[in-house]
Amino acid sequence: MFRTTKSGVERLRQIEYLKSLIREAFSYLERDGKGYVIREEISSIMRYFGQFPSEAQVVDIILPEIQEDEPTTYVYYEKFEKYMLNSIISNEFEPDDAETLLAAFRILDPEGKGYIEVDAMKKLLMKEGIPFYEQEWQEFERYSVDAETNVINYEDYVSRLVLENEKHINNLMKGLEKFKYPY
């Protein structure tokens, strides 16, 4: 997402643009305009910026870094912005590439059918590891299940997922060309 450049001015412009995007995304979930969000929103904001930490990383690494000395249920913007900006610049939590995702699905498909049954995937996602909430499952199901065959064709799913993620990041960065710095 972050474009490397030799120009210090261009780098500063990119950083200020990213800060404006972070502020905007944070403000959508901000509680009563008071400069904080509930901590459960942090992973959603990070995913919006193409950073995909695991829930364990959010709890064990990120939240302790961005919360006050005495952890609360809130995360304040000032600490979040700094962490989010560094995460974007370093690509710390970039999503896995298509081959890695496909390899994970292939483990679930030892017969090499190219698809996974919906019931098997639901059982896995709702009962194993960090289980999905019902709403998360419903969103995943709507997005991933082929309506005609009622299975998850994982190569199609991964292709669509990677393409949409790239498109989203490109759309976010389109505004950089028009962004003026200093204001």
CORGIDA-V854821 format. One line per field, one symbol per residue. ss: DSSP state (2 for helix, 1 for strand, 0 for the rest). burial: I if it has 16 or more other C-alpha atoms within 10 Angstrom, else O. Layout:
BEGIN
ss: ???
burial: ???
END
This chain:
BEGIN
ss: 000000022222222222222222222220000001112222222222001000222222222222000000011122222222222222000100022222222220000000111222222222200000022222222222000000111222222222222222222222222000000
burial: IOOOOOOOOOOOIIIIIIIOIIIOIIIOIIOOOOIIIOIOOIIOIIOIIIIIIOOOOIOOOIIOOIIOOOOOOIIIIOOIIOOIIOIIOOOOIIIOOOOOIIOOIIOIOOOOOIIIOIOOIIOOIOOOOOOIOOOOIOOOIOOIIIOOOOIIIIIOIIOOOIOOIOOOOOOOIOOOOOOOOOO
END
